[in-house]
Each structure stands twice: as C-alpha cells, then as structure tokens.
Amino acid sequence: MSKRDELITMYVSELKEKCNVSANVDLLTKVTIGCGPSIYNKDSSTVSCTDSSELDTVKNNYLIKKLGLKDGPELDAAIKKVCEKLGSSNRNKYRAMFYYLLCVEFGKESVY
C-alpha cells in the first residue's frame, strides 16, 4: 500500500470516528490527490482553525479558486462549521479531510 493510500485509509477512519461522517472514498481520494505533496509534510498537511491567515488561504485558494465559489460570508461560515465538526480538541485537522468536508458542504463534487 502506498503512503497516499495509507493516508486516505486514515482519513476515512478519522471522518467516521471523530465526525460521524461516512466518506465517499472516491471523492476523498480525488480531493487528497488535489492537495498534492502538502499531505506528506507535517505542517502543511493540517489546517489550523486558530490561524486567520491560514483560513484566508483556504478560502481564497480552495473555495474561490479551486471550487469557483464567490467570496461572501457563507464561505467563512462554512469554514467555521468544518472547524467545529472536526472538533476544537482535535489537533490534527488534516487538510484533505478539511477540503473534502468543504467540497461536500457546497455540493461541488463535480469539480473532481
């Protein structure tokens, strides 16, 4: 099993255990591939919900550029909702899981 496959298996497990979400493995795989090499780096593989500049990057680079959404308060609300869903006590808010939940939240599965 490749390192990426191991990470995807872990993401599926984490989504089920911590968020009570049954992930669409095919979509999660595509989102993970879309994250590129960032999933292998300890710092870039996670999203910090307390770092406003990082959340702005998620909004601008993922929601607006990748998913093609228009900027507005609903983007910030969705990011906050995902932060809450992943839990404040959960230190590992993995980027691929974060992006997957945002993709599903906005119904943008067709992008992948």
Secondary structure, 3 states (H helix, E strand, C coil): CCHHHHHHHHHHHHHHHHHCCCCCHHHHHHHHHHCHHHHHCCCCCECCCCCHHHHHHHHHHHHHHHCCCCCCHHHHHHHHHHHHHHCCCCCCCEHHHHHHHHHHHCCCHHHC
